[in-house]
Amino acid sequence: MLSIPINLNLPRTPRLITSLPGPRAQAIVQRDRAVTSPSYTRDYPLVVSRGQGCMVEDVDGNVFLDMTAGIAVTATGHAHPEVVKAIQEQSERLLHMSGTDFYYEPMVELAEQLASRAPFPNPQNNAKFPAKVFFTNSGAESNEGAIKLARYYTKRSLIIAFLGAFHGRTYGAMSLTGSKAVQRANFGPLVPGVTHIPYGTHASLDYLEKQLFTTILPAQEVAAIVVEAIQGEGGYIVPEDGFLQRIRDICDRHGILMVVDEVQAGMGRTGRLFAIEHWGVMPDIITTAKGIASGLPLGAILARPELMTWPPGSHATTFGGNPVACAAGIATLRLLESGLMSNATQMGQLLQASLTKLHQRFPKVSPPRGKGLMVAVDLLDEQGNLNHKLRDRIIQEAFLRGLLLLGCGKAAIRFCPPLVIDSDQIHIALQIISEILSS
């Protein structure tokens, strides 16, 4: 049965009581500017005080409908009572002990649950689980570790990634990222050995096999192809039919590992635990984070058991697999499988149907794309070209009307709400966007 947290103190629709930003929010924004790095990207001056379900309240008492989930992180909604309870109970027993040097059951239990659900081939040699797990603190750290593991296991150095991809901003992850120039500018030299090709098309894979492999990129020296099942920051791009299956075939023929980045698309967001399951493709390594613990910092690398053979000390982390974060992860996984993934499928269908009607009414909105509650539309000018200025205006005006949105790609609005969202809240969000487009 779907478990949707309800806080009677917060309405389930937007409620604005001050101009935006309100006086308390303005004061905090000014304090922030004096002491925090200017590298943070803040699309609008939202200063959050608390959240519940799909609603967040700012420090001035204004309530917003959240279609961002903290960038697809609060999968079970803000402050789901079962997740909060798990965090409280675990924090009373143990906050930290470091899984690098010691053992504690929450880390083992979550690893067992993730390993048993990994979409990998059946275990060989009587192994109990189809995967082994390394816990991290973030998606970037998961991708860093995946690069190391792929190079360690294959004894090869080259990596293939995709234009438009976002895998993080630490050096290894940034070297895979191909999203925006600002993310790489003035940080060179980056980690060597990474080649980028266009995402999502068979033409791109033709270029890889017929041009790159035969000229400057020896296939026998490629350790991994790192790919998002659905490209996230690049625009919520769904690849062409057969694209992911063909990557699997290329990897099999050349002894290359297929690494699937599920940081944004995974943990139930598309209606499956991992988005790659929609295509029936079995990768070698999966990286995940974001929604794994409903807001606590946690990530994971899942790999086929025969791959994760690096010795003690070759890769470790002080905070990864923190017991409180793992307790939140266990509760999150239980909630995803008890109704939230099903809700993601149903509400995703409603969201796409509603956005299709919006497109029919306003041609400047493209048809929707995505799966489950990972959906986007592009904003277009009168000639049908991408219009990032219109996209940015809609996001700003939506904030002023109590709706939280984020962009992605060149001119897209992404919809990645908490998986507890209901049909009324989807209709409210679309009504606000319709009003903006009509104004």
BELUR-V775736 format. One record per backbone hydrogen bond with DSSP energy under -0.5 kcal/mol. CO is the residue of the C=O (numbers start at 1). NH is the residue of the N-H. Records with the same first field share a line. If there is no record, write none. Layout:
CO: NH, NH
This chain:
2: 4
3: 5
6: 8
7: 10
15: 63
22: 26
23: 27
24: 28
25: 29
26: 30
27: 31
28: 32
29: 33
30: 34
31: 35
32: 35, 36
37: 40
40: 42
41: 43
44: 46
45: 47
46: 48
47: 59
50: 57
52: 55
53: 78
54: 66
55: 52
56: 64
57: 49, 50
58: 61
62: 58
63: 15
64: 56, 66
65: 67, 404
66: 418
67: 416
68: 71, 72
69: 73, 74
73: 75
74: 77
75: 419
77: 80
78: 53
80: 84
81: 85
82: 86
83: 87
84: 88
85: 89
86: 90
87: 91
88: 92
89: 93
90: 93, 94
95: 324
98: 101, 102
104: 107, 108
105: 109
106: 110
107: 111
108: 112
109: 113
110: 114
111: 115
112: 116
113: 117
114: 117, 118
115: 118, 130
118: 120
124: 127
132: 303
134: 301
136: 299, 321
138: 142
139: 143
140: 144
141: 145
142: 146
143: 147
144: 148
145: 149
146: 150
147: 151
148: 152
149: 153
150: 154
151: 155
158: 223, 224
159: 195
160: 226
161: 197
162: 165
165: 178
170: 174
171: 175, 191
172: 176
173: 176, 177
178: 164
180: 183
181: 184, 185
184: 187
193: 159
195: 161
197: 163
200: 240
201: 205
202: 206
203: 207
204: 208
205: 209
206: 210
207: 211, 212
208: 213
211: 215
212: 215, 216, 217
218: 221
219: 222
221: 157, 158, 223
223: 257
224: 160, 226
225: 227, 259
227: 261
229: 239
231: 236, 237
232: 235, 236
233: 409
237: 231, 239
240: 243
242: 246
243: 247
244: 248
245: 249
246: 250
247: 251
248: 252
249: 253
250: 254
251: 255, 256
257: 225, 259
258: 260, 284, 285
259: 227, 261
260: 262, 287
261: 229
262: 266
263: 291
265: 270
266: 269
268: 271
269: 373
272: 268, 270
273: 267, 268
274: 277
275: 278
276: 279, 281
277: 280
281: 283
284: 304
285: 260
286: 302
287: 262
288: 300
289: 292
290: 293, 295
291: 294
293: 296
296: 295, 298
299: 136
300: 288
301: 134
302: 286
303: 132
304: 307, 308
307: 309
311: 314
319: 322
322: 326
323: 327
324: 328
325: 329
326: 330
327: 331
328: 332
329: 333
330: 334
331: 335
332: 336
333: 337
334: 338
335: 340
336: 339, 341
339: 343
340: 344
341: 345
342: 346
343: 347
344: 348
345: 349
346: 350
347: 351
348: 352
349: 353
350: 354
351: 355
352: 356
353: 357
354: 358
355: 359
356: 360
357: 361
358: 362
362: 365
364: 366, 380
369: 376
371: 374
374: 371
375: 415
376: 369
377: 413
378: 366
379: 387
381: 384
385: 381
386: 388
387: 391
388: 392
389: 393
390: 394
391: 395
392: 396
393: 397
394: 398
395: 399
396: 400
397: 401
398: 401, 403
399: 402
402: 65
403: 405
404: 67
406: 414
408: 412
411: 379
412: 408
413: 377
414: 406, 416
415: 375
416: 72
418: 421
422: 426
423: 427
424: 428
425: 429
426: 430
427: 431
428: 432
429: 433
430: 434
431: 435
432: 436
433: 437
434: 438
435: 439
436: 439
